[in-house]
């Protein structure tokens, strides 16, 4: 390390995020693998990676480092695990499902539950199916409200591509 402070390029910034995410993932894996006899080596690896991150941060101008730290307070970096034939990935609190699979599932539920539903808008506000659909779709869906009915009543989204 030459001690020179200079701004990060976009590529270096992404590398810093990856390094931070890797450190978090490594720290999270230690208790999961503690029974395998590698806990002390994982802890040493975590400490070494932390030292590397510290050394990288020493090369970043202080004002930029403050902004990066503020950005990182609102940023989550995930390690993506993919394996052939596995369609979902579980973590302690989340299950990651490919968008195509989730869209097919939501579309199926809407077609079979909402298409013939006759709930009013008031009844629809308390519908557990509507709540689950809105939690599952991370964006607004175009829909038409007619006659004061639930916005999902009579709806067919067409999100999934039924090409099986």
N, C-alpha and C positions, 0 to 999 in steps of 0.2 A: 504494500500500500504506500502510495507516494504522499499522502497527506493533503493533496490538492483538493479544494472544494470546488465542485462544478455542478451545474444543473444536470438532472437526469434527462436522457432522451426518452421518447415514448417507449421504445423497446426496453430500456433499462428500468423504467417505471413498472412495466409489466413483469419484468424479471424480479423486481423488488416485491411486488404483490405475490408472485409465485413462491418466492422464498418465504415470505411471511405465512402464506397458506400452508406451505410444506412444514414449517416449524409447528404451526397449530395442529396439523394432521399427525405429525410425529408425536407431539405431546399427548394427543388424544389416544394414540395407539398403545402407549406404554401400559396403562392398566389392562387393556384388552389382551395383551400378549405376556403379561406378568408371569403366568404359569408356565411359560415356555423356556424359562431360564435365560432370557435375553434382556431382562429389565435393566440391568446396569449398563449394558452396551447401548440400549435405546436411549437411556438417560444421558450417556456420554455423547451420543450423536445429537440429541436435542441441545445439549449445552454447546457443542461445537457449532451447530447451525445458528444458535443464538449469538455466538461470538462473531460469526461471519456477518450476520445481519447487522450487528452493532458496528463492525468495521466498515460496512457499506454505508451506513448512516453517517459515519464520521466524515465521509467524502461529499456529503450533500450540504449545500449552503443552509444555514440555520433557518432563514425565512421560508425556504422551500420545504425544509423538513417539517416545520410547524404546519404548513398547509397539507403536506402528505399525511401527517399524523391525524389531523382533523378529518381529512377524507377517509382515512382508514377506520375511524370511529364509526363511520356510516357504511362501511364496505365489508362484505363477507366474501371470503375466498374459499371455494370448495374444491376438494380433490375429487375428480370424476373417476369412478371405477366402472369399467366396461369389460364384459367378458362375453365371448361368443355364446349365443343361445339364451342369455339372461336378458329378460325384458325390463326388469325393474331393479333398482338398487335401494337397499334399506340402510338407514342410519339409525341412530338411537331414537330420534324423534320424527323422522321423515322417511317417506318412500318416494323416490324419484321415478316417475313413469314417463316414457316418451310421449311427446305431445300428440302424436298420431294415435296412439293407443287411448290416451285420455279423451281425445276428441271423439273417437268412435264410441267409447263408453258413455260419454255425456249425451251424444246424439241418440244412442239407443234408448237411454233412460227417458229423454225428452219425447221420443217417438212413441214409447210404450206407456208413459205415465202422463205426459202433459198434452199430447195431441187431442185426446178425448176428454180432458179434464174440464169441469165447468165451475171451478172455484171463482169467487168474486175476488176483486183486488184486495179487500180486507182479509179474506180467508187465505189468499195467496201469500200475504206478508208473513203468515205464521206456518207456512208449508215447509216441512223439513227437506223435501226434495228440492224446492226452489233454493233454499239456503245452501244445500250441498252443491247444486249446479253453479250457483254464483261464486262459491268458494273455489270450485274446480276450474273455472274459466277465468284466466287472469286478465281478460280484456272485456270491453263492452260488446254485447251482441245486439245487432239491429233487430228490433222487434216492433210490432204494432200493438197498441192497446186499443181495444174496441169495446164499447158498451160497458165500461167499468170492470171488465174481467181481469183476472190475474194476468200479468204480462206474459207468463209462460203458457197460459191456457190456450190450447189449439195450436201451439207452436211446433214447428218442425225446423230444427236448426240447419241440418245439412252440413254439420262440421266434419263428420267422419267420411272417409272414402271407403265405401263398401265394395272392395275389389277382391275379396277372398276367393 
